[in-house]
Amino acid sequence: MGVNAAKDHHKMAEVLGLREPDKITHILGASFFISTGWGRLHVDKFTLNPLYALTTVHHSFECETGPASRNPYSQLTRGLIAGYLSHLLSLEIEVNEVECIARGDPHCTFECKPRK
């Protein structure tokens, strides 16, 4: 789903004159995530050199409706973000959830960087 969204957003971005992956993610990716009802995604940090992104999801449907857990719970969201960024950046991105609502954190936070 993340790859397909990124493909669509890449086409939209061309029409809008957006070329930078960070701007596409900020403007189109976060809006798409919110409009689906999956939660409120915010891109906290996005750098291209070195490549790194930090995103926060407030009110994640996945973690607010899932069971309490000791481990991060956002499998779907991690996959969406990984697919989206991997397509936009043309390289494999690893996404790790460092905070999770299901663990009792106030929101879910994801670190994104190239897979080693």
A tleap script that builds the chain and sets N, CA, C and O, in Angstrom:
source leaprc.protein.ff14SB
mol = sequence {
  NMET GLY VAL ASN ALA ALA LYS ASP HIE HIE
  LYS MET ALA GLU VAL LEU GLY LEU ARG GLU
  PRO ASP LYS ILE THR HIE ILE LEU GLY ALA
  SER PHE PHE ILE SER THR GLY TRP GLY ARG
  LEU HIE VAL ASP LYS PHE THR LEU ASN PRO
  LEU TYR ALA LEU THR THR VAL HIE HIE SER
  PHE GLU CYS GLU THR GLY PRO ALA SER ARG
  ASN PRO TYR SER GLN LEU THR ARG GLY LEU
  ILE ALA GLY TYR LEU SER HIE LEU LEU SER
  LEU GLU ILE GLU VAL ASN GLU VAL GLU CYS
  ILE ALA ARG GLY ASP PRO HIE CYS THR PHE
  GLU CYS LYS PRO ARG CLYS
}
set mol.1.N position { 0.822 -1.198 0.000 }
set mol.1.CA position { 0.000 0.000 0.000 }
set mol.1.C position { 0.862 1.256 0.000 }
set mol.1.O position { 0.544 2.242 -0.665 }
set mol.2.N position { 1.956 1.208 0.754 }
set mol.2.CA position { 2.837 2.370 0.811 }
set mol.2.C position { 3.469 2.683 -0.527 }
set mol.2.O position { 3.565 3.846 -0.917 }
set mol.3.N position { 3.906 1.635 -1.244 }
set mol.3.CA position { 4.509 1.831 -2.562 }
set mol.3.C position { 3.484 2.403 -3.533 }
set mol.3.O position { 3.787 3.332 -4.281 }
set mol.4.N position { 2.273 1.854 -3.525 }
set mol.4.CA position { 1.234 2.358 -4.431 }
set mol.4.C position { 0.888 3.815 -4.130 }
set mol.4.O position { 0.696 4.613 -5.048 }
set mol.5.N position { 0.809 4.157 -2.853 }
set mol.5.CA position { 0.538 5.556 -2.485 }
set mol.5.C position { 1.663 6.459 -2.975 }
set mol.5.O position { 1.412 7.543 -3.501 }
set mol.6.N position { 2.905 6.010 -2.802 }
set mol.6.CA position { 4.048 6.816 -3.235 }
set mol.6.C position { 4.045 7.011 -4.755 }
set mol.6.O position { 4.374 8.093 -5.241 }
set mol.7.N position { 3.675 5.971 -5.504 }
set mol.7.CA position { 3.592 6.100 -6.968 }
set mol.7.C position { 2.572 7.166 -7.346 }
set mol.7.O position { 2.845 8.026 -8.183 }
set mol.8.N position { 1.397 7.107 -6.728 }
set mol.8.CA position { 0.355 8.108 -7.001 }
set mol.8.C position { 0.810 9.499 -6.602 }
set mol.8.O position { 0.599 10.462 -7.339 }
set mol.9.N position { 1.434 9.606 -5.439 }
set mol.9.CA position { 1.873 10.913 -4.944 }
set mol.9.C position { 2.996 11.479 -5.801 }
set mol.9.O position { 3.097 12.694 -5.972 }
set mol.10.N position { 3.838 10.607 -6.339 }
set mol.10.CA position { 4.910 11.070 -7.212 }
set mol.10.C position { 4.323 11.726 -8.459 }
set mol.10.O position { 4.815 12.758 -8.916 }
set mol.11.N position { 3.263 11.117 -9.010 }
set mol.11.CA position { 2.585 11.699 -10.174 }
set mol.11.C position { 1.941 13.041 -9.811 }
set mol.11.O position { 2.054 14.013 -10.557 }
set mol.12.N position { 1.265 13.082 -8.656 }
set mol.12.CA position { 0.638 14.330 -8.202 }
set mol.12.C position { 1.693 15.402 -7.968 }
set mol.12.O position { 1.488 16.570 -8.298 }
set mol.13.N position { 2.812 14.999 -7.402 }
set mol.13.CA position { 3.885 15.942 -7.090 }
set mol.13.C position { 4.422 16.599 -8.358 }
set mol.13.O position { 4.723 17.792 -8.362 }
set mol.14.N position { 4.541 15.824 -9.430 }
set mol.14.CA position { 5.007 16.398 -10.700 }
set mol.14.C position { 4.071 17.502 -11.173 }
set mol.14.O position { 4.525 18.552 -11.628 }
set mol.15.N position { 2.770 17.268 -11.066 }
set mol.15.CA position { 1.779 18.269 -11.467 }
set mol.15.C position { 1.894 19.515 -10.587 }
set mol.15.O position { 1.749 20.641 -11.063 }
set mol.16.N position { 2.156 19.296 -9.303 }
set mol.16.CA position { 2.258 20.410 -8.354 }
set mol.16.C position { 3.628 21.081 -8.362 }
set mol.16.O position { 3.818 22.117 -7.724 }
set mol.17.N position { 4.578 20.499 -9.079 }
set mol.17.CA position { 5.925 21.066 -9.122 }
set mol.17.C position { 6.781 20.691 -7.932 }
set mol.17.O position { 7.787 21.348 -7.661 }
set mol.18.N position { 6.400 19.647 -7.219 }
set mol.18.CA position { 7.191 19.178 -6.075 }
set mol.18.C position { 8.172 18.117 -6.566 }
set mol.18.O position { 7.775 17.169 -7.244 }
set mol.19.N position { 9.434 18.272 -6.232 }
set mol.19.CA position { 10.424 17.299 -6.667 }
set mol.19.C position { 11.167 16.644 -5.512 }
set mol.19.O position { 11.646 15.517 -5.643 }
set mol.20.N position { 11.264 17.321 -4.412 }
set mol.20.CA position { 12.039 16.821 -3.286 }
set mol.20.C position { 11.229 15.798 -2.488 }
set mol.20.O position { 10.081 16.061 -2.130 }
set mol.21.N position { 11.826 14.623 -2.206 }
set mol.21.CA position { 11.117 13.581 -1.461 }
set mol.21.C position { 10.608 14.050 -0.096 }
set mol.21.O position { 9.540 13.624 0.343 }
set mol.22.N position { 11.358 14.919 0.573 }
set mol.22.CA position { 10.902 15.390 1.885 }
set mol.22.C position { 9.638 16.226 1.756 }
set mol.22.O position { 8.745 16.113 2.596 }
set mol.23.N position { 9.538 17.065 0.725 }
set mol.23.CA position { 8.338 17.883 0.534 }
set mol.23.C position { 7.147 17.027 0.120 }
set mol.23.O position { 6.024 17.259 0.568 }
set mol.24.N position { 7.394 16.033 -0.738 }
set mol.24.CA position { 6.317 15.124 -1.138 }
set mol.24.C position { 5.767 14.412 0.089 }
set mol.24.O position { 4.554 14.276 0.246 }
set mol.25.N position { 6.662 13.959 0.953 }
set mol.25.CA position { 6.249 13.247 2.171 }
set mol.25.C position { 5.492 14.168 3.114 }
set mol.25.O position { 4.444 13.790 3.638 }
set mol.26.N position { 6.010 15.374 3.337 }
set mol.26.CA position { 5.351 16.340 4.225 }
set mol.26.C position { 3.963 16.712 3.717 }
set mol.26.O position { 2.991 16.692 4.472 }
set mol.27.N position { 3.878 17.049 2.438 }
set mol.27.CA position { 2.641 17.614 1.899 }
set mol.27.C position { 1.632 16.535 1.502 }
set mol.27.O position { 0.465 16.611 1.887 }
set mol.28.N position { 2.068 15.539 0.741 }
set mol.28.CA position { 1.129 14.535 0.247 }
set mol.28.C position { 1.033 13.310 1.143 }
set mol.28.O position { -0.069 12.846 1.436 }
set mol.29.N position { 2.162 12.785 1.578 }
set mol.29.CA position { 2.151 11.556 2.378 }
set mol.29.C position { 1.404 11.709 3.694 }
set mol.29.O position { 0.558 10.881 4.033 }
set mol.30.N position { 1.714 12.758 4.431 }
set mol.30.CA position { 1.047 12.971 5.723 }
set mol.30.C position { -0.447 13.227 5.527 }
set mol.30.O position { -1.267 12.738 6.305 }
set mol.31.N position { -0.801 13.987 4.500 }
set mol.31.CA position { -2.215 14.257 4.237 }
set mol.31.C position { -2.971 12.989 3.886 }
set mol.31.O position { -4.094 12.788 4.347 }
set mol.32.N position { -2.364 12.129 3.072 }
set mol.32.CA position { -2.977 10.854 2.704 }
set mol.32.C position { -3.224 10.001 3.947 }
set mol.32.O position { -4.307 9.442 4.118 }
set mol.33.N position { -2.235 9.906 4.796 }
set mol.33.CA position { -2.346 9.087 6.007 }
set mol.33.C position { -3.504 9.573 6.878 }
set mol.33.O position { -4.304 8.776 7.365 }
set mol.34.N position { -3.579 10.868 7.061 }
set mol.34.CA position { -4.647 11.463 7.877 }
set mol.34.C position { -6.016 11.223 7.236 }
set mol.34.O position { -6.977 10.880 7.926 }
set mol.35.N position { -6.101 11.405 5.916 }
set mol.35.CA position { -7.392 11.290 5.238 }
set mol.35.C position { -7.947 9.866 5.259 }
set mol.35.O position { -9.155 9.677 5.120 }
set mol.36.N position { -7.099 8.878 5.427 }
set mol.36.CA position { -7.558 7.491 5.488 }
set mol.36.C position { -8.168 7.149 6.847 }
set mol.36.O position { -8.867 6.145 6.986 }
set mol.37.N position { -7.900 7.992 7.844 }
set mol.37.CA position { -8.391 7.714 9.190 }
set mol.37.C position { -7.462 6.827 9.991 }
set mol.37.O position { -7.837 6.332 11.054 }
set mol.38.N position { -6.244 6.619 9.488 }
set mol.38.CA position { -5.301 5.750 10.193 }
set mol.38.C position { -4.645 6.444 11.379 }
set mol.38.O position { -4.064 5.776 12.234 }
set mol.39.N position { -4.722 7.746 11.448 }
set mol.39.CA position { -4.103 8.511 12.521 }
set mol.39.C position { -3.623 9.837 11.967 }
set mol.39.O position { -3.830 10.152 10.795 }
set mol.40.N position { -2.981 10.606 12.824 }
set mol.40.CA position { -2.456 11.913 12.419 }
set mol.40.C position { -0.939 11.808 12.330 }
set mol.40.O position { -0.247 11.837 13.347 }
set mol.41.N position { -0.428 11.686 11.114 }
set mol.41.CA position { 1.008 11.529 10.900 }
set mol.41.C position { 1.665 12.887 10.743 }
set mol.41.O position { 1.179 13.758 10.022 }
set mol.42.N position { 2.769 13.041 11.428 }
set mol.42.CA position { 3.559 14.274 11.318 }
set mol.42.C position { 5.002 13.885 11.036 }
set mol.42.O position { 5.567 13.022 11.709 }
set mol.43.N position { 5.589 14.525 10.040 }
set mol.43.CA position { 7.004 14.299 9.732 }
set mol.43.C position { 7.802 15.271 10.584 }
set mol.43.O position { 7.826 16.472 10.317 }
set mol.44.N position { 8.455 14.743 11.611 }
set mol.44.CA position { 9.199 15.581 12.551 }
set mol.44.C position { 10.544 16.025 11.994 }
set mol.44.O position { 10.982 17.154 12.214 }
set mol.45.N position { 11.190 15.117 11.269 }
set mol.45.CA position { 12.511 15.410 10.720 }
set mol.45.C position { 12.679 14.612 9.434 }
set mol.45.O position { 12.257 13.459 9.349 }
set mol.46.N position { 13.298 15.232 8.435 }
set mol.46.CA position { 13.573 14.538 7.187 }
set mol.46.C position { 14.821 15.166 6.589 }
set mol.46.O position { 14.787 16.308 6.132 }
set mol.47.N position { 15.922 14.425 6.591 }
set mol.47.CA position { 17.158 14.914 5.999 }
set mol.47.C position { 17.588 13.946 4.901 }
set mol.47.O position { 17.371 12.738 4.996 }
set mol.48.N position { 18.194 14.496 3.870 }
set mol.48.CA position { 18.657 13.667 2.759 }
set mol.48.C position { 20.122 13.286 2.898 }
set mol.48.O position { 20.554 12.280 2.335 }
set mol.49.N position { 20.889 14.070 3.635 }
set mol.49.CA position { 22.300 13.766 3.823 }
set mol.49.C position { 22.742 14.109 5.237 }
set mol.49.O position { 23.039 15.270 5.521 }
set mol.50.N position { 22.792 13.141 6.116 }
set mol.50.CA position { 22.523 11.729 5.891 }
set mol.50.C position { 21.012 11.483 5.813 }
set mol.50.O position { 20.215 12.244 6.360 }
set mol.51.N position { 20.646 10.415 5.128 }
set mol.51.CA position { 19.241 10.080 4.959 }
set mol.51.C position { 18.655 9.591 6.280 }
set mol.51.O position { 19.093 8.589 6.844 }
set mol.52.N position { 17.648 10.331 6.759 }
set mol.52.CA position { 17.027 10.003 8.044 }
set mol.52.C position { 15.673 10.697 8.105 }
set mol.52.O position { 15.535 11.854 7.709 }
set mol.53.N position { 14.688 9.981 8.602 }
set mol.53.CA position { 13.377 10.590 8.828 }
set mol.53.C position { 12.853 10.126 10.175 }
set mol.53.O position { 13.096 8.994 10.595 }
set mol.54.N position { 12.142 11.000 10.836 }
set mol.54.CA position { 11.488 10.692 12.103 }
set mol.54.C position { 10.042 11.139 11.960 }
set mol.54.O position { 9.774 12.310 11.691 }
set mol.55.N position { 9.110 10.210 12.138 }
set mol.55.CA position { 7.694 10.530 12.015 }
set mol.55.C position { 6.963 10.145 13.288 }
set mol.55.O position { 7.337 9.194 13.975 }
set mol.56.N position { 5.929 10.888 13.586 }
set mol.56.CA position { 5.092 10.611 14.751 }
set mol.56.C position { 3.663 10.416 14.275 }
set mol.56.O position { 3.171 11.161 13.427 }
set mol.57.N position { 3.001 9.404 14.832 }
set mol.57.CA position { 1.590 9.177 14.540 }
set mol.57.C position { 0.817 9.315 15.847 }
set mol.57.O position { 1.039 8.568 16.800 }
set mol.58.N position { -0.087 10.276 15.872 }
set mol.58.CA position { -0.995 10.461 16.998 }
set mol.58.C position { -2.305 9.768 16.651 }
set mol.58.O position { -2.711 9.752 15.489 }
set mol.59.N position { -2.950 9.210 17.628 }
set mol.59.CA position { -4.252 8.556 17.455 }
set mol.59.C position { -4.203 7.443 16.403 }
set mol.59.O position { -5.088 7.340 15.553 }
set mol.60.N position { -3.168 6.623 16.473 }
set mol.60.CA position { -3.035 5.500 15.548 }
set mol.60.C position { -4.170 4.508 15.774 }
set mol.60.O position { -4.327 3.972 16.871 }
set mol.61.N position { -4.966 4.265 14.719 }
set mol.61.CA position { -6.053 3.300 14.856 }
set mol.61.C position { -5.496 1.929 15.190 }
set mol.61.O position { -6.121 1.168 15.930 }
set mol.62.N position { -4.353 1.613 14.665 }
set mol.62.CA position { -3.748 0.301 14.851 }
set mol.62.C position { -3.374 0.051 16.310 }
set mol.62.O position { -3.596 -1.044 16.827 }
set mol.63.N position { -2.816 1.042 16.967 }
set mol.63.CA position { -2.335 0.854 18.337 }
set mol.63.C position { -3.369 1.226 19.393 }
set mol.63.O position { -3.355 0.675 20.494 }
set mol.64.N position { -4.262 2.153 19.068 }
set mol.64.CA position { -5.304 2.494 20.035 }
set mol.64.C position { -6.349 1.396 20.144 }
set mol.64.O position { -6.972 1.242 21.194 }
set mol.65.N position { -6.552 0.628 19.073 }
set mol.65.CA position { -7.546 -0.447 19.115 }
set mol.65.C position { -6.918 -1.811 19.362 }
set mol.65.O position { -7.632 -2.788 19.588 }
set mol.66.N position { -5.596 -1.889 19.321 }
set mol.66.CA position { -4.905 -3.157 19.555 }
set mol.66.C position { -4.714 -3.429 21.040 }
set mol.66.O position { -4.973 -2.561 21.873 }
set mol.67.N position { -4.265 -4.624 21.368 }
set mol.67.CA position { -4.046 -4.967 22.769 }
set mol.67.C position { -2.816 -4.262 23.335 }
set mol.67.O position { -1.906 -3.887 22.596 }
set mol.68.N position { -2.804 -4.088 24.650 }
set mol.68.CA position { -1.612 -3.553 25.304 }
set mol.68.C position { -0.458 -4.506 25.011 }
set mol.68.O position { -0.645 -5.721 24.945 }
set mol.69.N position { 0.721 -3.949 24.840 }
set mol.69.CA position { 1.859 -4.761 24.437 }
set mol.69.C position { 3.145 -4.226 25.048 }
set mol.69.O position { 3.274 -3.027 25.296 }
set mol.70.N position { 4.085 -5.116 25.285 }
set mol.70.CA position { 5.415 -4.680 25.733 }
set mol.70.C position { 6.270 -4.256 24.544 }
set mol.70.O position { 7.230 -3.500 24.691 }
set mol.71.N position { 5.908 -4.751 23.375 }
set mol.71.CA position { 6.664 -4.455 22.155 }
set mol.71.C position { 5.861 -3.520 21.257 }
set mol.71.O position { 4.635 -3.464 21.354 }
set mol.72.N position { 6.545 -2.789 20.386 }
set mol.72.CA position { 5.823 -1.948 19.431 }
set mol.72.C position { 4.826 -2.778 18.644 }
set mol.72.O position { 5.077 -3.949 18.356 }
set mol.73.N position { 3.699 -2.180 18.295 }
set mol.73.CA position { 2.572 -2.913 17.724 }
set mol.73.C position { 2.242 -2.516 16.284 }
set mol.73.O position { 1.429 -3.183 15.644 }
set mol.74.N position { 2.836 -1.473 15.770 }
set mol.74.CA position { 2.429 -0.894 14.481 }
set mol.74.C position { 3.043 -1.601 13.282 }
set mol.74.O position { 3.892 -1.025 12.601 }
set mol.75.N position { 2.640 -2.818 13.014 }
set mol.75.CA position { 3.169 -3.536 11.859 }
set mol.75.C position { 2.708 -2.906 10.544 }
set mol.75.O position { 3.521 -2.685 9.646 }
set mol.76.N position { 1.432 -2.620 10.428 }
set mol.76.CA position { 0.885 -2.037 9.203 }
set mol.76.C position { 1.495 -0.658 8.935 }
set mol.76.O position { 1.929 -0.369 7.820 }
set mol.77.N position { 1.521 0.172 9.948 }
set mol.77.CA position { 2.037 1.532 9.778 }
set mol.77.C position { 3.517 1.509 9.414 }
set mol.77.O position { 3.946 2.256 8.534 }
set mol.78.N position { 4.295 0.674 10.070 }
set mol.78.CA position { 5.723 0.555 9.732 }
set mol.78.C position { 5.892 0.155 8.266 }
set mol.78.O position { 6.725 0.714 7.553 }
set mol.79.N position { 5.098 -0.814 7.828 }
set mol.79.CA position { 5.182 -1.260 6.444 }
set mol.79.C position { 4.776 -0.191 5.451 }
set mol.79.O position { 5.401 -0.046 4.401 }
set mol.80.N position { 3.734 0.558 5.775 }
set mol.80.CA position { 3.302 1.649 4.903 }
set mol.80.C position { 4.392 2.702 4.745 }
set mol.80.O position { 4.697 3.141 3.636 }
set mol.81.N position { 4.968 3.095 5.863 }
set mol.81.CA position { 6.020 4.117 5.826 }
set mol.81.C position { 7.239 3.593 5.069 }
set mol.81.O position { 7.816 4.308 4.250 }
set mol.82.N position { 7.630 2.357 5.339 }
set mol.82.CA position { 8.797 1.770 4.671 }
set mol.82.C position { 8.577 1.692 3.159 }
set mol.82.O position { 9.462 2.063 2.388 }
set mol.83.N position { 7.423 1.220 2.735 }
set mol.83.CA position { 7.141 1.128 1.309 }
set mol.83.C position { 7.100 2.490 0.648 }
set mol.83.O position { 7.627 2.676 -0.449 }
set mol.84.N position { 6.476 3.432 1.316 }
set mol.84.CA position { 6.340 4.787 0.784 }
set mol.84.C position { 7.714 5.423 0.574 }
set mol.84.O position { 8.032 5.884 -0.522 }
set mol.85.N position { 8.519 5.444 1.628 }
set mol.85.CA position { 9.827 6.088 1.528 }
set mol.85.C position { 10.777 5.317 0.619 }
set mol.85.O position { 11.572 5.923 -0.099 }
set mol.86.N position { 10.703 4.000 0.640 }
set mol.86.CA position { 11.574 3.196 -0.233 }
set mol.86.C position { 11.315 3.533 -1.696 }
set mol.86.O position { 12.255 3.657 -2.482 }
set mol.87.N position { 10.053 3.681 -2.064 }
set mol.87.CA position { 9.734 4.030 -3.449 }
set mol.87.C position { 10.185 5.455 -3.783 }
set mol.87.O position { 10.811 5.681 -4.818 }
set mol.88.N position { 9.871 6.399 -2.921 }
set mol.88.CA position { 10.235 7.792 -3.205 }
set mol.88.C position { 11.740 7.989 -3.311 }
set mol.88.O position { 12.210 8.779 -4.129 }
set mol.89.N position { 12.492 7.272 -2.489 }
set mol.89.CA position { 13.938 7.466 -2.421 }
set mol.89.C position { 14.721 6.472 -3.274 }
set mol.89.O position { 15.941 6.574 -3.396 }
set mol.90.N position { 14.016 5.515 -3.860 }
set mol.90.CA position { 14.637 4.484 -4.707 }
set mol.90.C position { 15.717 3.685 -3.989 }
set mol.90.O position { 16.746 3.347 -4.575 }
set mol.91.N position { 15.477 3.388 -2.724 }
set mol.91.CA position { 16.342 2.496 -1.965 }
set mol.91.C position { 15.561 1.910 -0.804 }
set mol.91.O position { 14.526 2.445 -0.406 }
set mol.92.N position { 16.055 0.826 -0.272 }
set mol.92.CA position { 15.323 0.132 0.778 }
set mol.92.C position { 15.477 0.869 2.109 }
set mol.92.O position { 16.586 1.098 2.592 }
set mol.93.N position { 14.338 1.229 2.680 }
set mol.93.CA position { 14.308 1.973 3.942 }
set mol.93.C position { 13.849 1.043 5.058 }
set mol.93.O position { 12.892 0.284 4.904 }
set mol.94.N position { 14.545 1.117 6.170 }
set mol.94.CA position { 14.199 0.368 7.379 }
set mol.94.C position { 13.465 1.308 8.319 }
set mol.94.O position { 13.909 2.432 8.555 }
set mol.95.N position { 12.346 0.852 8.854 }
set mol.95.CA position { 11.550 1.675 9.767 }
set mol.95.C position { 11.445 0.949 11.105 }
set mol.95.O position { 11.003 -0.198 11.169 }
set mol.96.N position { 11.853 1.623 12.158 }
set mol.96.CA position { 11.772 1.071 13.516 }
set mol.96.C position { 10.852 1.935 14.361 }
set mol.96.O position { 10.959 3.162 14.370 }
set mol.97.N position { 9.964 1.288 15.056 }
set mol.97.CA position { 9.059 2.002 15.955 }
set mol.97.C position { 9.728 2.132 17.308 }
set mol.97.O position { 10.015 1.131 17.965 }
set mol.98.N position { 9.978 3.369 17.727 }
set mol.98.CA position { 10.701 3.606 18.980 }
set mol.98.C position { 9.781 4.011 20.129 }
set mol.98.O position { 10.169 3.932 21.295 }
set mol.99.N position { 8.574 4.441 19.806 }
set mol.99.CA position { 7.551 4.712 20.806 }
set mol.99.C position { 6.251 4.139 20.265 }
set mol.99.O position { 6.027 4.132 19.055 }
set mol.100.N position { 5.388 3.656 21.164 }
set mol.100.CA position { 4.156 3.020 20.718 }
set mol.100.C position { 3.042 3.229 21.742 }
set mol.100.O position { 3.237 3.045 22.944 }
set mol.101.N position { 1.883 3.613 21.241 }
set mol.101.CA position { 0.708 3.804 22.084 }
set mol.101.C position { 0.365 2.522 22.836 }
set mol.101.O position { -0.023 2.567 24.003 }
set mol.102.N position { 0.508 1.376 22.162 }
set mol.102.CA position { 0.172 0.089 22.787 }
set mol.102.C position { 1.071 -0.226 23.986 }
set mol.102.O position { 0.697 -1.017 24.851 }
set mol.103.N position { 2.259 0.395 24.036 }
set mol.103.CA position { 3.168 0.219 25.182 }
set mol.103.C position { 2.916 1.261 26.265 }
set mol.103.O position { 3.555 1.239 27.316 }
set mol.104.N position { 1.989 2.166 26.005 }
set mol.104.CA position { 1.701 3.209 26.986 }
set mol.104.C position { 2.317 4.551 26.649 }
set mol.104.O position { 2.154 5.507 27.408 }
set mol.105.N position { 3.022 4.647 25.526 }
set mol.105.CA position { 3.586 5.927 25.102 }
set mol.105.C position { 2.462 6.828 24.592 }
set mol.105.O position { 1.413 6.324 24.189 }
set mol.106.N position { 2.655 8.144 24.601 }
set mol.106.CA position { 1.585 9.059 24.179 }
set mol.106.C position { 1.280 9.016 22.681 }
set mol.106.O position { 0.211 9.456 22.258 }
set mol.107.N position { 2.201 8.493 21.877 }
set mol.107.CA position { 2.033 8.405 20.430 }
set mol.107.C position { 3.000 7.356 19.907 }
set mol.107.O position { 3.806 6.811 20.662 }
set mol.108.N position { 2.917 7.076 18.620 }
set mol.108.CA position { 3.853 6.146 17.984 }
set mol.108.C position { 4.885 6.962 17.205 }
set mol.108.O position { 4.527 7.878 16.464 }
set mol.109.N position { 6.146 6.632 17.373 }
set mol.109.CA position { 7.226 7.334 16.691 }
set mol.109.C position { 8.059 6.337 15.906 }
set mol.109.O position { 8.363 5.247 16.391 }
set mol.110.N position { 8.426 6.721 14.681 }
set mol.110.CA position { 9.134 5.828 13.778 }
set mol.110.C position { 10.413 6.490 13.268 }
set mol.110.O position { 10.394 7.612 12.762 }
set mol.111.N position { 11.524 5.766 13.415 }
set mol.111.CA position { 12.801 6.195 12.837 }
set mol.111.C position { 12.974 5.486 11.495 }
set mol.111.O position { 12.751 4.280 11.387 }
set mol.112.N position { 13.366 6.235 10.488 }
set mol.112.CA position { 13.476 5.689 9.143 }
set mol.112.C position { 14.885 5.998 8.601 }
set mol.112.O position { 15.326 7.147 8.591 }
set mol.113.N position { 15.568 4.946 8.157 }
set mol.113.CA position { 16.905 5.136 7.591 }
set mol.113.C position { 17.192 4.005 6.607 }
set mol.113.O position { 16.496 2.990 6.608 }
set mol.114.N position { 18.215 4.175 5.767 }
set mol.114.CA position { 18.525 3.129 4.787 }
set mol.114.C position { 18.850 1.811 5.474 }
set mol.114.O position { 19.514 1.776 6.510 }
set mol.115.N position { 18.367 0.732 4.874 }
set mol.115.CA position { 18.674 -0.607 5.390 }
set mol.115.C position { 20.141 -0.900 5.089 }
set mol.115.O position { 20.632 -0.645 3.990 }
set mol.116.N position { 20.823 -1.440 6.091 }
set mol.116.CA position { 22.251 -1.758 5.917 }
set mol.116.C position { 22.443 -3.114 5.331 }
set mol.116.O position { 23.579 -3.539 5.118 }
savepdb mol mol.pdb
quit
